[in-house]
Amino acid sequence: MGIQKMSQVGLTDFDFSSNNQYIASSSMDKTVRVWELTKGDCIRVIYGVSSQLCIRFHPVNNNFLSVGNANKEITVFNFSTGRIIKKLVVDSEVTSMDHDHTGQLLFCGDAQGCIYSISMESHSGALSRSHRHRTTGKRKCPVTTVQYRSFSLLAGGPVLLTCTQDGNLSFFSVALEIQGYLTFRCSLKLAPRVHSIRASFCPLLSLEKGEYIVAGSEDSNVYFYDLAKPKHSCVNKLQGHRFPVVAVAWNHGENLLASSDLYGIVIVWKRAKTS
């Protein structure tokens, strides 16, 4: 296991660039920061006017950073200059987001339990709303995770994973030909959370054996679950943090898992070699 620690006050989300050279992070202190992974140095700080709640590198144009904030805005920044390229306003605080593999769709979750499918132009960064969906939860809970996956054996095509603060994990099929229209497939119920804790698909385990996800927790551990099992039995646990783990993310080579806790400490876990 390799561990590298970086600090930022009130960290809310982070993402690896597709070339694995950088991590971009968002924060309650209204800043967006870009870190060079090998040195752990902060090489870019972008100041906003409200808390920055979620962040993603564009999968095709790594010069674009998509950021959701507490002012109901989705903002596309130019990573090199720090300037705003485009903005789109939705109905509530933007709490989570993810791109599809082409970069032409951006999926966002808000503080009222809604998911937006948004069309995005890869060259100009232009944004336009396509669909608005409700999560399966009865209460209007913030969506803490929105994650796209290009293929799933369970769905036979592209899928979207969502998690709400009340612990509800939902699994949707994605119709790319209808600008990201979602069809509900299944769900799992975890314990309700006090903090905004994120989950992620797990790429390290065989897809033939199940649909695995990894999630942070308030007991400071990182847990792995099988989404295909109704009782969401735990299949693995990582221990290393001292405080609630609020976010997890994989690098694009799928050999590194980054987790961050409530006090801004990031641990990068290296995949162990197996026979």
C-alpha positions in Angstrom: 0.0 0.0 0.0 1.3 3.5 -0.9 0.1 6.5 1.0 0.3 10.2 0.1 -1.3 12.9 2.1 -2.5 16.4 0.9 -4.4 19.0 2.9 -7.3 21.4 2.0 -9.9 22.8 4.4 -13.4 21.3 4.1 -12.6 19.0 1.1 -15.9 18.0 -0.7 -14.7 16.1 -3.8 -11.8 15.3 -6.1 -11.0 13.7 -9.4 -8.0 12.2 -11.3 -7.1 13.6 -14.7 -7.2 11.0 -17.5 -3.4 11.0 -17.7 -3.1 10.4 -14.0 -0.8 13.4 -13.5 -3.2 15.6 -11.5 -6.0 15.5 -8.9 -8.5 18.3 -8.9 -10.3 19.1 -5.6 -13.3 21.2 -4.5 -13.8 22.6 -1.1 -16.2 24.4 1.3 -13.6 27.3 1.5 -15.0 28.3 -2.0 -11.8 27.1 -3.8 -11.0 24.7 -6.6 -7.4 23.4 -6.5 -5.3 21.2 -8.8 -2.6 19.1 -7.4 0.4 17.4 -9.1 0.1 13.8 -8.0 3.8 12.8 -7.9 4.9 15.7 -5.8 1.7 16.5 -3.9 2.1 20.2 -4.8 -0.9 22.5 -5.4 -0.3 24.1 -8.9 -3.6 25.9 -9.4 -6.1 27.7 -7.1 -9.4 29.0 -8.5 -11.5 31.2 -6.1 -15.3 31.0 -6.3 -18.1 32.9 -4.5 -19.8 29.9 -2.9 -18.8 26.5 -1.5 -17.6 24.2 -4.3 -19.3 20.8 -3.8 -18.2 18.5 -6.6 -15.7 18.4 -9.4 -14.8 16.4 -12.6 -12.1 16.6 -15.3 -13.6 16.4 -18.8 -12.7 12.9 -20.1 -11.7 14.1 -23.6 -10.6 17.7 -23.0 -8.5 17.6 -19.8 -8.2 21.4 -20.0 -11.9 21.6 -18.8 -12.9 21.2 -15.2 -16.7 20.8 -14.4 -17.6 22.1 -10.9 -20.9 22.2 -9.0 -21.4 24.7 -6.3 -23.8 25.8 -3.5 -25.1 28.6 -5.6 -27.1 26.1 -7.9 -24.4 26.5 -10.6 -22.6 24.1 -12.8 -19.4 25.9 -13.9 -16.9 24.8 -16.6 -13.4 26.2 -15.9 -10.3 26.3 -18.1 -7.7 24.4 -16.0 -4.7 26.2 -17.6 -6.0 29.8 -17.0 -8.5 29.3 -14.2 -11.1 31.3 -16.1 -14.8 30.4 -16.4 -15.8 29.0 -19.8 -19.5 28.3 -19.3 -22.2 28.3 -16.5 -25.6 26.6 -16.1 -28.0 27.2 -13.3 -30.2 24.3 -12.0 -32.9 24.1 -9.3 -30.8 23.4 -6.2 -27.3 23.1 -4.8 -25.2 20.9 -7.1 -23.9 18.2 -4.8 -22.4 15.5 -7.2 -21.5 14.9 -10.8 -19.9 12.7 -13.4 -19.3 12.7 -17.2 -20.0 9.8 -19.6 -17.1 8.3 -21.4 -17.5 10.5 -24.5 -17.7 13.8 -22.6 -20.9 14.7 -24.3 -23.1 14.1 -21.3 -22.7 15.4 -17.7 -24.9 13.8 -15.0 -25.5 16.0 -11.8 -27.2 15.4 -8.5 -28.7 18.2 -6.4 -29.6 18.8 -2.7 -33.3 18.0 -3.3 -32.7 14.4 -4.6 -32.9 15.2 -8.4 -30.5 14.0 -11.1 -29.9 16.0 -14.3 -28.7 14.8 -17.6 -26.9 17.7 -19.3 -25.5 17.8 -22.8 -22.0 19.2 -23.1 -20.0 20.4 -26.1 -16.4 19.1 -25.8 -14.7 21.9 -27.6 -16.6 25.0 -26.3 -17.8 23.6 -23.0 -21.4 24.7 -23.8 -24.0 23.2 -21.5 -27.8 22.5 -22.0 -30.3 20.6 -19.8 -31.7 17.4 -21.3 -33.6 15.4 -18.6 -34.4 15.8 -14.9 -35.0 12.6 -12.8 -36.1 11.9 -9.3 -34.2 9.4 -7.1 -36.1 6.5 -5.6 -36.0 7.9 -2.0 -39.3 9.2 -0.6 -37.6 12.2 1.1 -35.7 15.0 -0.7 -32.2 14.0 0.4 -29.0 15.4 -1.2 -27.5 13.2 -3.9 -24.0 12.5 -2.6 -22.8 10.3 -5.6 -23.5 10.3 -9.3 -21.2 7.9 -11.2 -21.3 6.8 -14.8 -20.0 3.4 -16.1 -19.9 2.6 -19.8 -20.9 -1.1 -19.4 -22.6 -3.4 -16.8 -23.4 -7.0 -17.1 -26.5 -6.5 -14.9 -27.9 -3.8 -17.3 -26.3 -5.0 -20.5 -25.1 -1.4 -21.3 -24.1 1.9 -19.7 -25.3 2.5 -16.2 -25.4 5.3 -13.5 -24.8 4.8 -9.8 -26.4 7.3 -7.4 -26.2 7.6 -3.6 -28.3 9.9 -1.4 -27.5 11.1 2.1 -30.1 8.8 3.6 -28.0 5.8 2.5 -30.0 4.8 -0.6 -27.9 3.4 -3.4 -29.6 3.3 -6.8 -28.6 1.8 -10.1 -29.9 3.1 -13.5 -29.6 2.1 -17.1 -28.5 5.0 -19.3 -30.0 5.6 -22.8 -27.2 7.5 -24.6 -29.3 7.9 -27.8 -31.9 9.8 -25.8 -29.4 12.3 -24.3 -28.9 10.3 -21.0 -32.4 9.3 -20.2 -32.4 7.0 -17.0 -34.3 3.8 -16.3 -34.3 2.5 -12.7 -32.8 -1.0 -12.3 -32.3 -1.8 -8.5 -31.3 -0.3 -5.2 -29.6 -1.1 -1.9 -30.2 0.6 1.5 -27.2 1.5 3.7 -27.3 3.2 7.1 -28.4 6.9 6.9 -25.4 9.3 7.0 -24.9 12.5 9.0 -22.2 13.7 6.6 -22.2 13.8 2.8 -20.4 10.5 2.1 -19.7 9.3 -1.5 -19.6 5.9 -3.2 -18.0 4.6 -6.4 -18.1 1.6 -8.7 -15.3 -0.8 -7.9 -13.2 -1.8 -11.0 -10.9 -4.2 -9.3 -13.1 -7.2 -8.8 -14.5 -9.4 -11.5 -17.7 -8.2 -13.1 -18.7 -11.8 -13.6 -19.1 -12.3 -9.8 -21.2 -9.1 -9.1 -21.5 -5.4 -9.2 -19.1 -4.1 -6.6 -19.0 -0.6 -5.2 -16.7 1.1 -2.7 -17.9 3.7 -0.2 -16.7 5.9 2.6 -18.2 5.7 6.1 -18.5 7.6 9.3 -16.6 5.0 11.3 -13.4 6.1 9.4 -13.2 2.9 7.2 -13.6 2.3 3.5 -16.0 -0.4 2.6 -16.6 -2.6 -0.4 -20.1 -3.9 -1.2 -21.7 -6.1 -3.8 -24.6 -4.2 -5.4 -26.1 -7.4 -6.7 -26.8 -8.7 -3.2 -30.0 -7.4 -1.5 -28.3 -7.5 1.9 -25.3 -5.5 0.6 -22.8 -7.8 2.4 -19.4 -6.3 2.9 -16.6 -8.0 0.9 -13.7 -5.9 2.1 -12.6 -3.1 4.4 -9.7 -0.6 4.4 -8.5 1.0 7.6 -6.2 4.0 7.8 -8.2 7.2 8.4 -8.9 8.6 11.8 -12.1 10.6 10.8 -15.2 9.9 8.7 -14.3 9.1 5.1 -16.4 11.3 2.9 -15.1 10.6 -0.7 -13.4 7.9 -2.8 -12.1 7.9 -6.3 -10.1 5.6 -8.7 -7.4 6.6 -11.0 -7.8 5.8 -14.7 -5.4 2.9 -14.6 -7.6 1.4 -11.8 -4.6 0.5 -9.6 -4.9 3.5 -7.3 -7.8 4.3 -4.9 -7.9 7.7 -3.3 -10.0 8.3 -0.1 -10.4 11.6 1.8 -11.8 12.3 5.3 -13.7 15.0 7.0 -10.6 17.0 7.9 -9.1 17.1 4.4 -6.6 14.2 4.6 -6.3 12.2 1.4 -4.9 8.7 1.4 -3.9 7.0 -1.9 -4.1 3.2 -1.7 -2.1 1.1 -4.2 -3.6 -2.1 -5.5 -1.8 -5.1 -4.0 -0.4 -7.6 -6.6 -2.2 -11.0 -6.5 -1.3 -14.3 -8.1 
